[in-house]
Amino acid sequence: MKVLKAVAVLLCGLGLVLSLSGCDQISGGDDDKDDAKFRLLNVSPGYQSLDLYVNNGSDDDEVKLQSVGYNTISDYATVDADTYTLKLRRAGVTSTLQTLSGSKLVEESHTVIVSYGSNGHFGSMVFNEDTSEASAGESKVLLLNTGEAGALDVYFTDESVSLDDATPQFSSISHGAATSAAIVDSGTYRLRVTGAGDSADVRFDLSSVTFAEKSVTAVVLTATDGGVLVSAVVLPQQGSPTLHANTKARVRGAVGISSGTAVTARVGGTTLLSNSSAGVISSRYSQVESGTATVSVGVDGTAVAVPSVNLAAGGEYTLLIWNNADGVQAKLLSDDNRLPTTSSRSKIRVINSVSGAEALLSLAIDYSPIIEGVALGDASPFVEVDGGLEYQFDVSNTDTGVNLFTRAGATLQSGSVYTMFMYGGGTAAVSGTLRKDR
């Protein structure tokens, strides 16, 4: 087992800062040379192409980096050593996404600006690339969490080590945070990322990550489309980055088929449901390899023909099983478990599996309609609402206005994602389960 020794290094002393204005200067030296260098790493899925402008207070904004694409890094730009305002914009757009003021770029320094975030969640972090090399036989590793998966733990282990027997090298690193360094024995590791405090909640698993002797390396955790899994960019100091994309998707099952049945479902050989009845929605997502996956569904022991599905890497899905006049049906629904655009709000949608009614559904919260016209076997888009307590949910038939289900005293936690899963109808009462997806 390789030995990893945590090193408490001040962020500015190491050169790692959360914004350029976070320290008086990024690296040492006189301010009279014109050779400060910086580059832009764009890992923001919501902002596919970015420009970076500079202004030292005496000139108009000057574009220094243009059209830096998603999952790419620019070449270095060079400016006179000075204090600047840096502005990040969508490529070719005049409005500014973020301004970094009081940014002191000094002689012979190398700086990386890391942009990140899905649409509406833009942010950036900045770190210096002039950190002194590690000692013989060792490497320095920095971690930046730009994913939107919440607080994360990060492990570097030998290949066969169980996480039950391991201690994370970086613990509870929140979204948008950067760490001080860990000094590790140089060599090859297995990199695993989990939800904070839960070693069974694996969000990323990568074998054969090598840290060269005396090297300084940044590991940047990046967002995926579904919002919970992460990928990683390994960036050697002043070197070229390597993107390690997550190859997994997450899938769960939900049963809306008429009551009195037992449903079993598998995707890609992974069991999602086992003899489950109407109203059951999996308590946790299961990870499945992305790409084309076979689907098998059984109802009361009888197999149901279901075509294969395509799972996008990093995606989140619900396999919905219901029935109508044509028999048992199955559909793969795409789940958007990215956080709300504002931390005080919640996201909610409706899944309609009211098999006994075959009606369009609407949802009102505290008598205000927010979702309408959700067809049987489908899900509404997510809608953002204020988080709060003691909400009343009313689900009705969109066409007739007849109320089908009421839930009083519901809580929507700020910064969370919910599904209102509707089922029943026919000889059974219409019912609903409010599930917190994240």
Phi, psi and omega per residue, in radians:
M1 nan 2.184 3.139
K2 -1.226 2.553 -3.102
V3 -1.621 2.288 3.074
L4 -2.078 2.281 -3.080
K5 -2.070 2.042 3.122
A6 -1.175 2.374 3.140
V7 -2.138 2.130 3.096
A8 -1.442 1.785 -3.136
V9 -2.097 2.223 3.117
L10 -1.029 2.426 -3.068
L11 -0.990 -0.776 -3.099
C12 -1.270 -0.625 3.110
G13 -1.111 -0.609 3.114
L14 -1.424 -0.391 -3.126
G15 1.782 0.056 -3.118
L16 -1.724 2.097 -3.108
V17 -2.328 2.721 -3.125
L18 -1.528 -0.347 2.977
S19 -2.647 2.727 -3.089
L20 -1.084 -0.432 3.140
S21 -1.487 0.048 -3.071
G22 -1.285 -0.313 3.119
C23 -2.374 2.749 -3.124
D24 -1.117 -0.606 3.066
Q25 -2.627 2.801 -3.041
I26 -1.586 -0.585 3.023
S27 -2.681 2.894 -3.012
G28 -1.331 2.996 3.077
G29 2.181 2.971 3.091
D30 -1.337 2.744 -3.093
D31 -1.745 0.482 -3.026
D32 -2.004 0.268 3.090
K33 -2.064 2.668 -3.020
D34 -1.830 0.836 -3.051
D35 -2.262 0.588 2.979
A36 -1.316 2.333 -3.089
K37 -2.131 2.525 3.074
F38 -2.588 2.732 3.108
R39 -2.479 2.893 -3.049
L40 -2.120 2.191 3.015
L41 -1.837 2.027 -3.097
N42 -1.766 1.853 3.053
V43 -2.085 0.557 -3.110
S44 -1.742 1.818 -3.082
P45 -1.118 -0.393 3.128
G46 -1.506 -0.050 -3.053
Y47 -2.418 1.496 -2.890
Q48 -1.262 -0.323 -3.129
S49 -2.640 2.256 -3.000
L50 -2.248 2.595 2.961
D51 -1.984 2.630 3.068
L52 -2.191 2.207 -3.131
Y53 -1.941 2.659 3.064
V54 -2.226 2.691 3.086
N55 -2.692 2.154 -3.135
N56 -1.686 0.264 3.068
G57 1.642 -0.235 -3.112
S58 -1.978 -0.148 -3.084
D59 -2.240 2.981 2.978
D60 -1.249 2.843 3.073
D61 -0.990 2.351 3.136
E62 -2.125 2.191 3.117
V63 -1.309 2.219 -3.138
K64 -1.956 -0.480 3.103
L65 -2.306 2.307 -3.049
Q66 -2.203 2.476 2.979
S67 0.881 0.871 3.081
V68 -1.403 1.954 -2.994
G69 -1.350 2.862 3.114
Y70 -1.059 2.367 -3.120
N71 1.071 0.566 3.023
T72 -2.304 2.850 3.072
I73 -2.147 2.493 -3.136
S74 -1.409 2.931 2.861
D75 -1.220 2.919 3.062
Y76 -1.236 2.435 2.909
A77 -1.777 2.635 -3.092
T78 -2.072 2.369 3.083
V79 -2.379 2.815 2.997
D80 -1.081 2.525 3.043
A81 -1.080 2.141 -3.060
D82 -3.037 3.120 3.034
T83 -1.747 2.256 -2.993
Y84 -2.209 2.772 2.802
T85 -1.784 2.172 3.112
L86 -1.824 2.415 -3.126
K87 -2.256 2.272 3.098
L88 -1.824 2.263 -3.109
R89 -2.381 2.699 2.924
R90 -1.057 2.532 -3.094
A91 -0.998 2.204 3.083
G92 1.364 0.099 -3.099
V93 -1.909 2.450 -3.071
T94 -1.448 -0.464 -3.134
S95 -1.263 2.588 -3.040
T96 -1.738 2.313 3.082
L97 -1.377 -0.735 -3.107
Q98 -2.697 2.465 3.099
T99 -2.031 2.262 3.082
L100 -1.957 1.813 -3.034
S101 -1.631 2.784 3.056
G102 1.073 0.650 -3.053
S103 -1.582 1.900 -3.075
K104 -1.617 1.939 3.111
L105 -1.813 2.109 -2.993
V106 -1.936 3.012 -3.013
E107 -1.025 2.452 3.015
E108 0.993 0.449 3.117
S109 -1.686 2.708 3.089
H110 -2.221 2.188 -3.035
T111 -2.289 2.494 3.051
V112 -2.029 2.242 2.960
I113 -1.759 2.182 3.137
V114 -1.880 1.998 3.080
S115 -1.695 2.527 -3.063
Y116 -2.682 2.924 2.996
G117 2.082 2.485 2.973
S118 -1.325 3.048 -3.080
N119 -0.986 2.179 -3.113
G120 1.574 -0.052 -3.113
H121 -2.185 0.599 -3.034
F122 -1.178 2.447 3.063
G123 -2.733 3.048 3.086
S124 -2.613 2.682 2.992
M125 -2.310 2.697 -3.053
V126 -2.336 2.390 3.022
F127 -2.502 2.732 -3.079
N128 -1.553 2.562 -3.119
E129 -1.986 0.613 3.111
D130 -2.154 0.471 3.114
T131 -1.172 2.432 3.127
S132 -1.082 2.564 -3.088
E133 -1.163 2.764 3.092
A134 -1.281 2.944 3.118
S135 -1.289 2.938 3.121
A136 -1.000 2.338 3.126
G137 1.415 0.055 -3.080
E138 -2.284 2.913 3.064
S139 -2.417 2.695 3.024
K140 -1.856 2.328 -3.110
V141 -2.223 2.251 3.073
L142 -1.944 2.653 -3.135
L143 -2.233 2.329 3.027
L144 -2.169 2.240 3.133
N145 -1.821 1.690 3.080
T146 -1.774 -0.008 3.091
G147 -1.193 2.933 3.135
E148 -1.948 0.619 -3.016
A149 -1.791 0.250 -3.131
G150 1.415 -2.882 -3.131
A151 -1.252 2.445 -3.018
L152 -2.305 2.628 2.947
D153 -1.861 2.544 -3.098
V154 -2.249 2.273 -3.105
Y155 -2.061 2.406 2.897
F156 -2.032 2.024 -3.074
T157 -2.403 2.991 2.878
D158 -1.178 2.812 -2.994
E159 -1.002 -0.729 -2.968
S160 -1.621 0.002 -3.059
V161 -1.275 2.269 3.044
S162 -1.331 2.471 3.105
L163 -1.165 -0.341 3.051
D164 -1.082 -0.426 -3.095
D165 -1.891 0.258 -3.037
A166 -2.112 2.749 3.060
T167 -2.023 2.295 -3.124
P168 -1.140 2.488 3.054
Q169 -1.348 -0.511 3.057
F170 -2.242 2.234 -3.035
S171 -2.083 2.399 3.001
S172 0.897 0.857 3.120
I173 -1.475 1.994 -3.034
S174 -1.368 2.855 3.090
H175 -1.042 2.302 3.138
G176 1.439 0.171 -3.115
A177 -1.865 2.703 3.048
A178 -2.208 2.729 -3.059
T179 -1.906 2.928 2.816
S180 -1.303 -3.066 -3.002
A181 -1.551 2.710 2.827
A182 -1.999 2.407 3.022
I183 -1.695 2.184 -3.095
V184 -2.120 2.695 2.964
D185 -1.097 2.277 3.112
S186 -1.069 2.530 -3.108
G187 2.636 -2.835 -3.049
T188 -1.951 2.353 -3.057
Y189 -2.273 2.854 2.893
R190 -1.721 2.143 -3.130
L191 -1.715 2.140 3.059
R192 -2.272 2.461 -3.139
V193 -2.119 2.310 3.134
T194 -2.264 2.875 2.939
G195 -1.067 2.554 -3.064
A196 -1.002 2.205 3.066
G197 1.354 0.094 -3.098
D198 -2.355 1.622 -3.071
S199 -1.189 -0.275 3.100
A200 -1.446 -0.253 -3.097
D201 -1.619 1.296 -3.041
V202 -1.397 2.210 -3.137
R203 -1.831 -0.313 -3.115
F204 -2.846 2.455 -3.101
D205 -2.524 2.014 -3.063
L206 -2.350 2.161 3.077
S207 -1.532 2.752 2.935
S208 1.079 0.936 2.954
V209 -1.667 2.111 -3.040
T210 -1.872 2.274 3.028
F211 -1.942 1.982 -3.057
A212 -1.237 2.731 3.129
E213 -1.042 2.329 3.110
K214 1.216 0.097 -3.056
S215 -1.381 2.817 2.977
V216 -2.139 2.146 -3.024
T217 -2.329 2.374 3.008
A218 -1.756 2.293 3.008
V219 -1.860 2.024 -3.083
V220 -1.865 1.974 3.070
L221 -1.417 2.308 -3.010
T222 -2.156 2.816 -3.037
A223 -1.384 2.710 2.985
T224 -2.046 2.940 -3.047
D225 -1.082 -0.615 -3.083
G226 -1.343 -0.413 3.048
G227 1.762 -0.155 -3.058
V228 -2.024 -0.791 3.051
L229 -1.263 2.823 3.091
V230 -2.295 2.790 2.949
S231 -1.987 -3.059 -3.113
A232 -2.533 2.495 2.958
V233 -1.986 2.202 3.087
V234 -1.786 2.053 -3.010
L235 -2.141 1.780 3.042
P236 -1.153 2.569 -3.135
Q237 -0.990 2.165 -3.121
Q238 1.054 0.307 -3.119
G239 -1.944 -2.929 -3.115
S240 -1.658 2.394 -3.122
P241 -1.373 2.699 3.009
T242 -2.130 2.142 3.109
L243 -1.536 2.227 3.049
H244 -1.999 1.681 -3.074
A245 -1.347 2.459 3.053
N246 -1.152 2.325 -3.112
T247 -1.768 0.080 -3.080
K248 -1.754 2.783 2.905
A249 -2.204 2.852 3.093
R250 -2.055 2.360 -3.063
V251 -2.379 2.530 2.995
R252 -2.347 2.952 3.133
G253 -2.027 2.714 3.091
A254 -2.541 2.405 -3.053
V255 -1.997 2.089 3.031
G256 -2.088 0.129 -3.109
I257 -1.132 2.728 -3.067
S258 -0.933 2.585 -3.083
S259 -1.084 2.795 -3.142
G260 1.548 0.219 3.137
T261 -2.126 2.807 3.065
A262 -2.125 2.173 -3.014
V263 -2.014 2.331 3.016
T264 -2.101 2.427 -3.121
A265 -2.525 2.446 3.062
R266 -2.344 2.545 3.016
V267 -2.273 2.198 -3.129
G268 1.009 0.533 -3.139
G269 1.443 -0.036 3.140
T270 -1.715 2.221 -3.120
T271 -1.334 2.189 3.093
L272 -1.798 -0.643 -3.116
L273 -2.354 2.489 3.122
S274 -2.404 1.863 -3.125
N275 0.900 0.808 -3.080
S276 -1.611 2.554 -3.115
S277 -1.803 3.087 -3.100
A278 -1.001 2.388 3.115
G279 1.665 -0.138 -3.140
V280 -1.411 2.294 2.990
I281 -2.263 2.304 -3.013
S282 -0.885 2.424 -3.137
S283 -1.263 -0.454 3.116
R284 -2.453 2.695 2.996
Y285 -1.328 2.654 3.024
S286 -1.973 2.518 3.121
Q287 -1.528 2.362 -3.119
V288 -2.348 2.569 3.076
E289 -1.070 2.396 3.103
S290 -1.220 2.941 -3.085
G291 1.805 -2.811 -3.140
T292 -1.304 2.233 -3.104
A293 -2.259 2.389 3.076
T294 -1.303 2.607 3.120
V295 -2.162 2.286 3.040
S296 -2.203 2.286 -3.127
V297 -2.273 2.345 3.052
G298 -2.220 2.400 3.113
V299 -2.160 2.043 -3.084
D300 0.908 0.678 3.080
G301 1.471 -0.040 3.137
T302 -1.803 2.227 -3.121
A303 -1.217 2.488 3.088
V304 -2.017 2.262 -3.126
A305 -1.258 2.112 3.132
V306 -2.343 2.255 -3.134
P307 -1.204 2.808 3.064
S308 -1.122 2.791 -3.130
V309 -2.169 2.782 3.079
N310 -1.876 2.152 -3.110
L311 -1.877 2.114 3.107
A312 -1.335 2.470 3.091
A313 -1.034 2.261 -3.121
G314 1.440 -0.021 -3.104
G315 -1.386 2.842 3.100
E316 -2.200 2.401 -3.012
Y317 -2.507 2.683 2.935
T318 -2.109 2.162 3.019
L319 -1.527 1.889 -3.088
L320 -1.693 2.281 3.137
I321 -2.130 2.172 -3.125
W322 -2.569 -3.089 3.071
N323 -2.449 2.693 3.070
N324 -2.459 -2.829 -3.092
A325 -1.104 -0.368 -3.140
D326 -1.609 0.022 3.113
G327 1.896 -2.811 -3.091
V328 -1.269 2.377 -3.131
Q329 -2.202 2.709 3.059
A330 -2.470 2.457 -3.140
K331 -2.547 2.424 3.082
L332 -1.600 2.021 3.133
L333 -1.709 2.414 3.096
S334 -1.489 2.278 -3.111
D335 -1.873 2.235 3.088
D336 -1.803 1.644 -3.106
N337 -1.699 0.377 2.994
R338 -1.225 2.655 -3.058
L339 -1.185 2.764 3.026
P340 -1.027 2.758 -3.112
T341 -1.219 -0.395 3.105
T342 -2.176 2.353 -3.017
S343 -1.140 -0.365 -3.129
S344 -1.467 -0.059 -3.060
R345 -1.931 2.896 3.075
S346 -2.117 2.777 3.021
K347 -1.944 2.434 3.129
I348 -2.535 2.599 3.045
R349 -2.485 3.014 3.096
V350 -2.084 2.315 2.911
I351 -1.851 2.212 -3.111
N352 -1.792 1.844 2.993
S353 -2.215 0.643 3.112
V354 -1.361 1.383 -2.979
S355 -1.100 -0.521 -3.078
G356 -1.425 -0.019 -3.086
A357 -2.080 -0.611 -3.087
E358 0.890 0.802 -3.134
A359 -1.999 2.695 2.952
L360 -1.251 2.468 -3.081
L361 -2.005 2.583 3.031
S362 -2.228 2.637 3.107
L363 -2.146 2.264 2.995
A364 -2.049 2.429 3.058
I365 -2.022 2.117 -3.037
D366 0.889 0.785 3.029
Y367 1.253 0.110 3.100
S368 -1.824 2.046 -3.116
P369 -1.184 2.284 3.136
I370 -2.152 -0.395 -3.141
I371 -2.391 2.380 -3.117
E372 -2.464 2.642 2.940
G373 1.234 0.660 3.138
V374 -1.486 2.055 -3.074
A375 -1.350 2.736 3.056
L376 -1.010 2.323 -3.140
G377 1.415 0.280 -3.085
D378 -2.342 2.979 3.087
A379 -2.191 2.528 3.065
S380 -1.338 2.829 2.909
P381 -1.106 2.760 3.056
F382 -1.275 2.520 3.085
V383 -2.167 2.425 3.109
E384 -1.641 2.342 3.097
V385 -2.351 2.851 3.095
D386 -1.174 2.391 2.998
G387 -1.157 2.621 -3.128
G388 3.086 -3.133 -3.084
L389 -1.973 2.788 2.980
E390 1.001 0.691 3.036
Y391 -1.350 2.619 2.966
Q392 -1.887 2.211 3.084
F393 -1.795 2.283 3.032
D394 -2.202 2.149 3.091
V395 -1.904 2.234 -3.047
S396 -2.306 2.898 3.005
N397 -1.297 2.076 -3.067
T398 -1.040 -0.669 -3.047
D399 -1.347 -0.662 -3.050
T400 -1.795 -0.336 -3.079
G401 1.381 -0.005 -3.133
V402 -1.198 2.260 3.127
N403 -1.282 2.305 -3.091
L404 -1.887 -0.469 -3.051
F405 -2.781 2.426 3.081
T406 -2.282 2.359 2.993
R407 -2.250 2.104 3.130
A408 -1.782 2.772 3.055
G409 1.247 0.460 -3.108
A410 -1.412 2.543 3.095
T411 -1.951 2.317 2.994
L412 -2.019 1.915 -3.097
Q413 -1.336 2.341 3.127
S414 -1.036 2.487 3.119
G415 1.285 0.370 -3.085
S416 -2.122 2.948 -3.094
V417 -2.199 2.318 -3.048
Y418 -2.289 2.657 2.938
T419 -2.147 2.275 2.977
M420 -1.658 1.810 -3.039
F421 -1.668 1.975 -3.062
M422 -1.827 2.421 -3.110
Y423 -2.689 3.064 3.115
G424 1.732 -2.598 -3.095
G425 1.598 3.054 -3.083
G426 1.222 -2.157 3.112
T427 -1.371 -0.224 3.124
A428 -1.829 2.647 3.087
A429 -1.187 2.550 3.021
V430 -1.209 2.314 -3.117
S431 -2.378 2.960 -3.122
G432 -2.608 2.597 3.073
T433 -2.125 2.168 3.053
L434 -1.566 1.926 -3.061
R435 -1.907 2.212 3.034
K436 -1.443 1.933 -3.103
D437 -1.416 -0.469 3.134
R438 -2.783 nan nan
